[in-house]
Amino acid sequence: MSNKKNDRRDKLKLLGEGNDYDRYFREKAPALFTPLIEKRLGFRIIHSQALQDKIVKTLEREVDFLYKIKSDTGKEMLLHIEFQTKKDYEMIYRMQEYHALIYSKYKLLIKHVVVYLGTNKSKMITTLPDDGVFTSYELICLNEIDPAEFLDSDVPEMVSLAVLGNCDKEQLSEIFDLTVNKLKLILEQEKLSFAYVDQLTLLLRLRTLDNKIIKKLEDMPITYDIEKDILYQRGMTKGKVEGKVEESKLQKAKREAEIELLVI
């Protein structure tokens, strides 16, 4: 087997490990969520703005009191009590955080109580507005969507999702061929770029691959833009630095020679 095929086989093994999927879908989110979300949820996205990437994953919150209780009806629940000495108009949102953290751990009904100890009349709100209450989320299962829906798109990232659509294992090879052909048509390329081959490889690792598809991936003719290769870029940067160093040495030697001539 050629070195090229060995490299491709190694990449097939490596792609999809670690945070590759998270990274891929974050990068492709704008191209993916607009047509996919609009169609599934039934509304148009007029404007979007990316917010900060990182949201705090852990909240260091210590509750005042948390008990597991049983009512006179025999129902088990949690009783959460907070003592508040001052008016806190953000209290409702703190309690929302507490609720999410406590419920995710114990999976029991929670009764929240805040005991206000201040002297002034409290105007703290005790109920979230309707749009602040979390009750459900929308679930989009790509494996329930007809691959034809993705193949009808003119957005390359959407087309690539066809390999994750609703098809039998035996149909996957045909869907793969249709996906590659549609990508070539959209991108107006005879050969897919290295990036799109990697993209398909990554997505296909979410499916059980037979040897037929693995061989197709290994044998795919690709175009490779070497100037976008990170090693090439590092090499160019290093070359520029070394070039500047050599140039500096020559200039220094030249100046020293000129000084020697002047002394003579």
N, C-alpha and C positions, 0 to 999 in steps of 0.2 A: 504493500500500500504506500502511496506517495506521501511525502511529508505534509503536503497540503491537506490530504484526506485525514492523516493522523491528527493534524491540528484541529480540523473541523470536528472529528470524533471527540477529541478532548474537550472542545468547547461545548459540544452537546452534553457532556457529563457535568460541566461546570456551571453552565447557564442555569439560572433558576435557584441557585443556592443563596443562602443569606437573605439580604434585603433586595435582591434583584427585582422581584415582582413589585414590591412597594415603590422602588425607584422608577421602574418603567411606567407604572400607572400614574404616578405623580407627574412625571414628565409629559405624558400623553393626555393628561386630564382635560385640558381645554379642547382638544380635538375629539375626545371621546364623550365628555359629558353633555356637550351641547346637543348633538343629534340624538344620542341615546336617551338622555333624560327627558328632552322635549317630547319625544315620541311616546315613551313609556308613561310619563306623568301627565301628559296632555297640556303643557303650557309652553310658551315661547320665552326664551331667555333673551331679554333686550340688552342687558349690560351685565358684565361680571367683573369682579375685582378680586385678585388673589390676596388673601389675608396672610398673616405671619404663618410660616410653616409649622412651627413647633408650638404645641399646646402642652402645658404642664401635665405630665402623665400621673404624677402622684401628688396628692394633697395631704399635707401633714395637718390633719385635724384631730383634735382630741375632744370627744364629747364630754359633757359634764356628767351625765348619768345615762346609762343604757341598761335596761332590764329586759329579760325574757319573762313574760307574764302569761297567765291564763285567766280568761274572763269567766264570769259565772255561767256563760253559755258553753264553756269547755273549749273555747277557741284560743289557740296559742297566738301570741303576737309579741312585738317588741314595744317597749315604752322608752321613748327618748326624751330626756328633760334637759333644757338649757336654762341657766339663770342669767338674767340680763340686768345690770345696774343702771345702764344708760340707754336712751332711745337710740336705736340703730335701724335706720331706714333700709339698710341692706340685709337685714336679718332674714327676710323671706328667701333671699337668694343663697345665704349661708345654709339655711335649713334645706334648701333644694340640693345643695352639695352633700350635706350630711345624708340625706335620704338616698341619693344615688350610691354613695359609698357603703352605707349600712346595708341597703337592700341587696347590693351585688354580693355581699359576703354571706348574709343570713337567709335571704329569700323568704322572708316572713313579712306579714303585714306590720306596718310601723305606725304607732301613734306618737306624733310629735307634740311636745308641750314646751312653751317658753314661759318662764315665771319672771315677770318684770318687777324689779325691786326699787325702781326710781321713785322720786317724789312728784315729778311733773306728770301730767296726763300723757299717756303714750298714744302716738298716732301711727305706730308701726303697722304696716299692712300685714295681714295674716294669710292672705290667699293670693296665689299667683294669677296674673291675667291669663285668659284662655290660651293665648299664643305662647305662653311660657311653660305650659304643662306638657311634659313628654309622655305620650301614651303609646306611640307606635312608630315604625319606620317602614319605608317602601322597600320591597325586596325585588331586585331584578336578577333573575337567573339566566345567565347567558346560555346555559345548556338546554333551555326551554324555548329559545328563539330560533326560528328557521334561519339557517345559514344564508338563504337567498336574500333575507332582509339586509344582512351586512354586505353581501356581494352587490346589491343594488346601489350602495353608497358610492360617492365619488371622493370620500375622505379616506386616504390610505390606512390610517389607524383603525377606522371602522371596518374596512374591508378585511384587515388582518384578523379581526375578531371572529370571522366566519369559521375558523378552525376550532373555536370554542362553542359553536352553535349546536343545535339539536341534530345530531346524526349518530348513526351506529358506528362502531369501531371499523366495520368493513367499508363504510362510506367515507371515512376520514381522508383516505388517500385521494379520492376524487375531489373532495372539498378543498384539499390542499392545492391540487392542480388548478382548480378554478380560482382560488385565492391568488396564487402566483400570477396567473394570466391576467386577472383583473388589475393587480398592482402594476404589472408591466404596462398595461393599457393606460392607466391613469398617469403613471410617472413617465410615460413615453420612453421606456427603456427596453432594450432587447435583453439585458441582463439586470437583475436586481442588484442594488447597491449592497455593500457589506452590511450596512445598518439595518436594512429591511430583512435580510436573511437572518441576522441575529434576532430581530424582533419576532419573526415567525418561529424561530427555534425556541425562544424563551416561552412563547405562548403554548407551543406544542408540548412542552414539558409538563403542562397541566393536564395532559391527556396521556393515556397509555399508548405508546407508539409501537408499531410493529416494525420489523426489519425493512419493509418496503419503504416506509416514510423516512426512516433513518438513512437509508441509502440515497433517497432523493435529496435529502438535506446535505449529505456528504458530497454528492456529485453536482450540486447546483453551481452553474457558472455564475460568477459574481464580478461586479466591477468594484474596485477598491480604491478609494481616494486616500492615497498615502499621506497627503498633507494634513488629514484630519486624525491620523494615528497619533496617539499620545506619546509613543516612543519616538516617532519621527519628530514630533514637536519638541520633545526634550532634547533630542539629538541636535536639532537646529539651534535651540537656545544655547546648548553647550558649545556648539561649533562657533556661534557668534561670540561667545565669551572668550573661547580659546583664540579666535581670530583677533579679537581686540587685544588680548595679552601679547600675542606674537607681534602685532602691529606696534604695541607700546615698546616692546623690546627692541625692535628695529629702529624706532624713532630715538630711543635712548642711545643706542650704539652710534647712530648717525650724529647726534649732538656731541657725544664724547669725541668722535673723530674730528668734528669741526673744531672743538675746543683745542685738541692736540695740534691741529694745523695752525691755529691762531698763536699758540704758545711758541711754536717753531718760528 
